[in-house]
Amino acid sequence: MQLRELMNRNVFTIKLGSTMHEAAEVLSRSWASDLMVVDDEGNFVGVLSEGDLIRAAMPRFDELIGAGNMGMPMIASFDTFVEQGAEIANHTIDELVIRSPLTFAPTDDALKAASAMLSKRIRRLPVVEDGRLVGTVARCDTAVAVLKA
């Protein structure tokens, strides 16, 4: 089975140069764990993961434990997390984009993509043709294709 038979063609994308706040908004609307990043011409650039967005807002470990004390109460730690998020909300996503992600073509074998997702612990892969994003394939897409009645 080729990826073109099971890939999702309705993909949430975000443009390079968008803000982290915009990325968080698109992630919340899409319920996806990764966003596909394109340039102004619609060419595939890379992938932005929700984990990378969260890590960008996370306080450093030394901020959480405090300098030489027993650490902050949990609510103060969360407040620090929220404050740091507000500080970076208008920064662009550009530095967080994975620019050389694993990609597949629509004609690639679904088993090959499923194997790559499992071995590399990737939830969603971009499907690219001639430099343009044509879809994505997620682990659940392969499970549905293989286990359908």
Summary of the structure (lengths in Angstrom):
residues: 149
radius of gyration: 18.2
end to end distance: 15.9
largest distance: 59.8
contacts: 413
relative contact order: 0.23
helix: 44%
strand: 23%
